[in-house]
C-alpha cells in the first residue's frame, strides 16, 4: 500500500496569483535516455521532480550512469562505464516494468551495445499502447527481436550493429520516433524516417543530439534524415515548460472562476493549445512568455460556422495533444454550450467520466472514444464525491473538478497524479486551493 496516496479537496475556493509550470515530463523521459549514447558528461536542467523521472534516473544509476544533482532540477550524467548485466537482473525487470519510459532505453542500448532488453512497459491504463512501432522500426535497422513469455519482456539484438534504412512509421508515435532517432544517430549509413512525430519534445531531442554531434536534417517536420556518426559528445540541455501543465492550469483557473498568471510558459511552443481554449470561450492574455487567465463567470463554447456542435479531437502535432482532452472535457461541464469530445488515440481514456456524472455533470458517453458534454453554464456547481485516479491525466482532471465542486471530494490513488505533476498540491495550495494529502 502506498503512503500519502489520497487527496481531500475542499471545493469552491478561488485561486489567485502566479504559478510556474514544471519542465516537460515527456521531453524529460527522452533526453534522459539520450545520456546513454555517450561517454561524456551531459547536463540537463529544468527536470521535473516527479515519480516517472525519479524512476528513470534510478534505472540509469542501476546501469552504472554517474548521476550528480547540481541544483533544483539540474543534474549531470556520465555514462562512461555501464553495467550492462543490470538489464538482466530481477531488479531491472521489476523497476523497468513499472514505467513506460523504460522503453526509451531500447534505441541507446542497441546503438551502443548491440543488445537491449525491456520488460513489457507499465504506465497509464488508458487502453492498448503497443510497442510494435518501436520493434518493427528497429527490425528495419537490422535488429532482431523476440518475446520472452516467462519474463514478459522483449529481447533485441543487433550483433553487427544498427544500419541506416528507410523507416516508414505506421503510427505517428512520439516515443517511437524518439526511440528510432536515438538508435539511428550512430547507425552505419543514412536513416530516413517518414511519418515521424514532430512534437516540440521531438524537436528538443533532435536539437540536443545535434549539439552532441549528430547529423539530423528535417527537424520540425515529419521527414527526418539522419546520417550516422561514430560517436557523440557531451552537451547541456534545458527542458521546455510542460505544455500539459500549462493547459491544466488554464482549465483550473477557468472552472474555478479564478485569475492566475502562468509564468514562463514557453508560449511559442504551445501550438494550437491557446486557440482551442479560446474556442471554449476562454479569455487568455499573452504577456511575453506569460499567460494571464482572467476570472470568468461565464464562457461560451463556439459552434462551427454552420451552427453545428463543436467537435474537439486529438491529433498528431501540430494537432491537439491527447493529454489535454480530459482537461477540456471537465472544463466544458460548466460552460455555456455543448461539445463533442473525440479521443481518437486511446480507447479507455474517457472512462473516468462516470465520476463526473456522479458529480452532476451532463455527459453522454457515446462509445469508448467519444463523449458529448452539455455545459450547464454554472447553473449549479458539481458536488464533491469519493473517487479514484485511474491515470495521470484523468487524475489531474478529477482534481480540477473537485476544486470547483460544492463540498469535499476524496481522490485516492494519487500517485498516478504524482507520476506527472510535481508537488501539485503544494503549488496549488500556495495560490488558494484547499488540498490535503494523507
PyMOL commands that set and color helices and strands:
alter all, ss='L'
color gray80, all
select helices_A, chain A and resi 25-37+51-62+84-88+90-96+100-113+132-140+174-184+200-211+243-255+267-269+273-279+322-332+353-358+392-404+415-418+424-429
alter helices_A, ss='H'
color red, helices_A
select strands_A, chain A and resi 6-10+16-20+41-45+66-71+74-78+115-119+144-148+153-157+166-168+190-194+215-217+223-227+235-238+259-263+284-287+290-293+310-313+336-342+363-367+370-376+386-388+408-412+435-437
alter strands_A, ss='S'
color yellow, strands_A
deselect
rebuild
show_as cartoon
